[in-house]
Amino acid sequence: GDSVTQMEGPVTLSEEACLTINCTYTATGYPSLFWYVQYPGEGLQLLLKATKADDKGSNKGFEATYRKETTSFHLEKGSVQVSDSAVYFCALRLNTGANSKLTFGKGITLSVRP
Amino acid sequence: DSGVTQTPKHLITATGQRVTLRCSPRSGDLSVYWYQQSLDQGLQFLIQYYNGEERAKGNILERFSAQQFPDLHSELNLSSLELGDSALYFCASSVGQAANSPLHFGNGTRLTVT
């Protein structure tokens, strides 16, 4: 079945450090890929998306590139801030008519120290 | 603000009881999705509705049921509650079922079964 695998966490970084969160996927079709972020006590917010191979999604300094050849969608940020502390979820969505749900990875907790 | 409204925010009830969780999707969104988030299972897809019709089922227990009403709001009914049903329940909506259209999530209902 379709699945998303995220690197194991949690991740703790100092402010201004570089961030990479790995995400790979398995899909029977051609998915769209998403990163969602969940701040403490809140729901999931869309961070960025990419809908076809080589597309780069970006938002709030975060970027991720849809790599079809490696089935990956790694999240990167050049300089993290304390306010980036949250749980990050990679997800895929297929357009197969009856099955259009988002399939999520397990999520990874990021803590950024001042 | 995602535009998706979930009520109540918190629910505390006893084993064996029945509860109803309510979701109002974003204006114009026809699809509603329900997810369960627990520490050990991550984000699990429960069920999807599109314009009042059930479209897909995930890991939804037989004790759980849902429906989408003509005004597009949705309710998730959980009955014969067990301790293990304690979790955060999210509703999400999207305009349609195309893969490139993101889901927008509410802030969730935290259910505690004692």
Interface residues (C-beta under 8 A of the other chain):
Chain A: Y30 P31 S32 F34 Y36 E42 G43 L44 Q45 L46 K49 T51 F89 R93 L94 N95 G97 A98 N99 S100 K101 L102 T103 F104 G105 K106 G107
Chain B: S2 V4 S31 Y33 G42 L43 F45 Q48 R55 A56 G58 F90 A92 S94 Q97 A98 A99 N100 S101 P102 L103 H104 F105 G106 N107 G108
